[in-house]
Amino acid sequence: MHTPWIILALFLPLAAQAQNTSKVYSTAKRPRALALIGDRYHSPVYIRDNLIKALVRENIPVTFIENVKALSAESLSGHQLLVILRDGMIWPNGYDKPHVKWMTDQQQQAIWDFLHEGGGFLALHNAQGLYPPAGLYYKLFGGDYGGHPKPYVFTIRVENKEHPITAGVEDFEIFDEQHTVKYYLDREYLLLRSMARDNLAAPAGWWRELGKGRFCYLAPGHTPGALGHPMMQRLIRNAVRWMLRLE
């Protein structure tokens, strides 16, 4: 006699769960991302695979490019988020010849305008490394390349637990390059700090707003394990939501 009620009781939670879909998947009108990835020292394959994991969970369509010449005001139009994980060097005459800096004044201006007009810019790992000095790129960045030792295990420590980018993020250990980044902003913008076992410390993440846009830098990302670490994945997803005002 009570069997129908038992079945109904079991079915209702499943039905409620099916109807309680996330707002992330409630509309086809999603922001679009353009990601410039890969360089001599960083394979685009592991970068792509780990960025996809974070972006697909936020239902953000992403176009990946490796050709630095493809980054322009035209390619940025129609996108709301720019992601860069690559350095500023190319070797047009071969690796046995000196490198040159690839980013042009026009590209720097395009990124500057994109951000000030309301876009989001997520810079990862070596996106602060060896770009044209004293240009608009470093002016918007708020930091500069400071070098790094060989990869080893170190800790990423959360400095600001109140910002949406660090929501749910705990201190974590990774095997990665510890970039000793130069940081020029006030302390209020600092999110993360890297701490080595020999006490070498450096800023490892920060945020800022310029014009109508939002910027975030996260230092980890040299190794697949670092970029794919659950806490790093959460940081990327949080940063994307914050920059695109999806929070």
PyMOL commands that set and color helices and strands:
alter all, ss='L'
color gray80, all
select helices_A, chain A and resi 3-19+23-25+44-57+68-70+73-76+105-116+125-128+136-141+164-166+187-189+224-227+230-243
alter helices_A, ss='H'
color red, helices_A
select strands_A, chain A and resi 33-37+62-65+81-85+89-90+100-101+120-124+143-144+152-158+172-176+182-183+190-196+201-210+213-218
alter strands_A, ss='S'
color yellow, strands_A
deselect
rebuild
show_as cartoon
